[in-house]
């Protein structure tokens, strides 16, 4: 998921992310990445975003066959999230 404040950076971030996954919504993608692909995605995004203005959220949903805790990783501006009891819709 991303929120990019500049049209030029938005186009570049779109190009990066679309090479790694499938678009679910305008700025939301689902990607099935191995650890090295995730490192590459983060590296490529770090080159394109302005960390003082833009926000990228990486949600690791774990393996679909296992019950896992979902964790957020943010690059750039981090939104305020509830400490507990949150439902993601």
Backbone bond lengths (Angstrom), bond angles and torsions (degrees), N, CA, C in turn:
res aa  C-N    CA-C-N  psi(-1)  N-CA   C-N-CA  omega(-1)  CA-C   N-CA-C  phi
1 X - - - 1.450 - - 1.514 107.37 -
2 X 1.314 117.00 143.20 1.453 118.20 178.76 1.519 111.85 -148.22
3 X 1.333 114.07 154.25 1.460 123.53 174.00 1.522 105.59 -134.07
4 X 1.325 117.06 105.10 1.459 123.07 -173.86 1.530 108.34 -113.01
5 X 1.315 117.32 129.72 1.474 122.62 -170.50 1.521 115.04 -87.95
6 X 1.322 118.92 -7.20 1.465 122.00 -178.37 1.527 108.83 -123.45
7 X 1.338 117.33 135.87 1.465 120.33 -179.53 1.516 112.11 -60.54
8 X 1.324 117.46 -39.57 1.460 120.50 179.61 1.521 111.79 -64.05
9 X 1.334 116.47 -46.58 1.468 119.89 177.79 1.524 110.55 -66.49
10 X 1.329 117.19 -36.48 1.461 121.20 178.99 1.528 110.73 -59.23
11 X 1.323 117.02 -45.74 1.470 120.20 178.55 1.527 111.07 -61.83
12 X 1.328 116.61 -42.07 1.472 119.82 -179.31 1.529 111.23 -67.70
13 X 1.339 117.51 -40.76 1.465 120.66 177.98 1.527 109.78 -65.25
14 X 1.329 117.71 -41.61 1.466 121.46 175.80 1.526 110.71 -55.99
15 X 1.328 117.57 -45.61 1.462 121.06 -179.69 1.526 111.21 -63.00
16 X 1.336 116.88 -41.69 1.461 120.29 179.27 1.526 110.16 -63.07
17 X 1.327 117.06 -54.80 1.465 121.16 -172.69 1.524 111.48 -67.20
18 X 1.314 117.97 -37.93 1.465 119.55 -178.93 1.526 111.62 -65.47
19 X 1.317 117.98 -19.70 1.452 120.86 175.47 1.525 113.49 -78.73
20 X 1.336 117.37 -8.87 1.460 121.62 -177.62 1.527 114.18 -113.43
21 X 1.339 117.69 -15.47 1.461 117.90 -174.90 1.508 113.02 -161.18
22 X 1.325 114.64 -170.00 1.459 123.19 -177.44 1.522 110.12 -109.73
23 X 1.315 115.82 136.50 1.460 122.15 -178.74 1.522 110.94 -73.53
24 X 1.350 115.84 128.21 1.462 121.42 173.88 1.513 111.11 -99.17
25 X 1.329 116.16 -41.79 1.458 124.07 176.35 1.517 106.46 -141.31
26 X 1.334 116.14 -176.99 1.462 120.78 -174.75 1.526 112.76 -48.10
27 X 1.313 118.28 -48.55 1.467 120.50 -177.94 1.524 112.06 -125.54
28 X 1.316 116.23 26.94 1.469 121.19 -179.51 1.528 108.05 -124.37
29 X 1.323 115.83 126.98 1.455 122.44 -177.64 1.517 109.65 -127.38
30 X 1.318 115.91 152.06 1.457 121.09 169.63 1.524 106.40 -113.21
31 X 1.321 114.55 130.17 1.463 121.37 -176.98 1.525 108.77 -131.06
32 X 1.305 117.05 136.46 1.459 122.42 175.13 1.524 106.01 -106.65
33 X 1.343 116.30 95.77 1.457 121.52 -171.14 1.519 111.94 -115.27
34 X 1.314 115.90 142.26 1.457 119.26 168.45 1.532 107.26 -83.69
35 X 1.323 118.98 170.68 1.472 120.32 -175.93 1.526 114.38 -56.58
36 X 1.318 118.19 -38.82 1.471 119.04 -179.25 1.525 111.55 -71.64
37 X 1.329 117.89 -33.94 1.465 120.56 176.10 1.528 110.79 -66.53
38 X 1.334 117.44 -38.19 1.461 120.83 177.20 1.523 110.89 -63.20
39 X 1.319 116.93 -42.28 1.474 120.59 177.11 1.520 109.80 -61.13
40 X 1.322 117.60 -43.76 1.463 121.71 -179.90 1.528 110.99 -63.88
41 X 1.335 117.54 -42.99 1.464 121.21 177.96 1.520 110.46 -59.90
42 X 1.323 116.87 -47.78 1.473 120.22 179.94 1.523 110.89 -62.39
43 X 1.302 116.88 -41.46 1.475 122.15 178.63 1.529 110.02 -59.96
44 X 1.327 116.03 -48.83 1.465 120.63 -179.10 1.529 111.49 -64.15
45 X 1.334 117.73 -40.39 1.465 120.46 178.71 1.519 111.60 -67.54
46 X 1.334 117.25 -39.67 1.465 120.25 177.68 1.525 111.37 -57.65
47 X 1.339 117.35 -32.62 1.462 121.67 178.84 1.519 112.57 -71.94
48 X 1.330 118.08 -22.30 1.464 121.41 -172.80 1.520 115.09 -103.72
49 X 1.331 118.32 -29.31 1.470 119.32 -173.84 1.526 111.71 -88.02
50 X 1.319 114.71 160.11 1.460 122.32 168.65 1.533 105.25 -101.62
51 X 1.338 118.18 107.13 1.466 120.13 -174.19 1.525 114.18 -65.69
52 X 1.316 118.27 -10.73 1.461 121.04 177.63 1.534 111.52 -88.86
53 X 1.343 117.57 -14.64 1.459 121.01 -176.94 1.527 114.03 -124.53
54 X 1.314 116.91 -33.59 1.457 122.05 -171.55 1.522 111.40 -97.47
55 X 1.328 115.10 161.35 1.458 120.97 178.69 1.522 109.59 -137.95
56 X 1.331 115.70 131.67 1.458 122.57 174.48 1.518 106.75 -127.98
57 X 1.325 116.82 128.04 1.472 121.66 177.40 1.519 108.34 -113.44
58 X 1.330 115.86 128.43 1.454 122.14 176.51 1.518 106.90 -112.43
59 X 1.304 116.36 117.96 1.462 122.90 -177.08 1.518 108.36 -107.01
60 X 1.333 117.10 110.54 1.463 121.55 178.75 1.520 108.07 -86.24
61 X 1.307 116.64 109.76 1.462 121.58 -177.85 1.524 111.91 -90.37
62 X 1.316 117.40 0.16 1.455 120.66 179.53 1.514 111.34 71.50
63 X 1.310 115.26 -172.52 1.454 120.20 178.03 1.528 109.37 -76.13
64 X 1.301 116.72 138.18 1.465 120.73 -177.63 1.519 112.32 -64.48
65 X 1.328 117.64 -23.73 1.459 120.33 -177.43 1.526 113.18 -85.10
66 X 1.345 117.72 -3.44 1.468 120.70 -177.36 1.517 110.06 -125.84
67 X 1.335 116.90 150.80 1.466 122.36 170.93 1.520 106.98 -80.91
68 X 1.310 117.95 118.45 1.459 121.57 -179.14 1.518 109.65 -134.18
69 X 1.291 115.87 160.13 1.453 121.69 173.64 1.515 108.56 -79.73
70 X 1.317 116.91 130.79 1.456 121.74 179.25 1.518 108.35 -84.40
71 X 1.334 116.89 130.92 1.454 121.43 -179.74 1.519 111.26 -124.75
72 X 1.323 116.35 144.17 1.454 122.12 178.34 1.524 110.21 -97.57
73 X 1.324 116.62 142.21 1.455 123.63 168.24 1.515 106.22 -124.70
74 X 1.323 117.64 129.32 1.455 121.49 -179.31 1.518 110.01 -116.05
75 X 1.325 115.60 143.62 1.460 123.22 170.51 1.517 105.74 -117.82
76 X 1.320 118.05 132.49 1.462 120.22 -177.86 1.511 111.03 82.47
77 X 1.321 116.91 -147.56 1.455 123.34 -176.06 1.531 109.76 -62.69
78 X 1.326 117.07 128.32 1.464 121.89 -179.66 1.523 109.12 -102.47
79 X 1.341 117.19 121.64 1.468 119.00 177.91 1.521 110.85 -71.65
80 X 1.333 116.63 155.52 1.447 121.38 175.88 1.533 108.83 -74.89
81 X 1.331 116.23 126.02 1.455 121.40 179.04 1.507 109.00 -118.94
82 X 1.324 118.46 150.60 1.464 120.52 176.08 1.517 110.48 -63.14
83 X 1.340 116.41 149.45 1.466 120.70 179.76 1.513 112.57 -72.63
84 X 1.342 117.20 -32.23 1.462 119.56 -179.59 1.524 109.03 -155.79
85 X 1.319 114.84 164.00 1.446 120.40 174.47 1.530 114.40 75.67
86 X 1.328 118.25 14.57 1.458 120.24 -177.98 1.519 111.17 -80.30
87 X 1.314 116.26 144.67 1.449 122.86 172.74 1.525 106.62 -117.84
88 X 1.321 115.97 129.21 1.453 120.51 179.54 1.520 107.85 -97.09
89 X 1.340 115.85 124.26 1.470 120.70 -178.46 1.512 108.92 -122.64
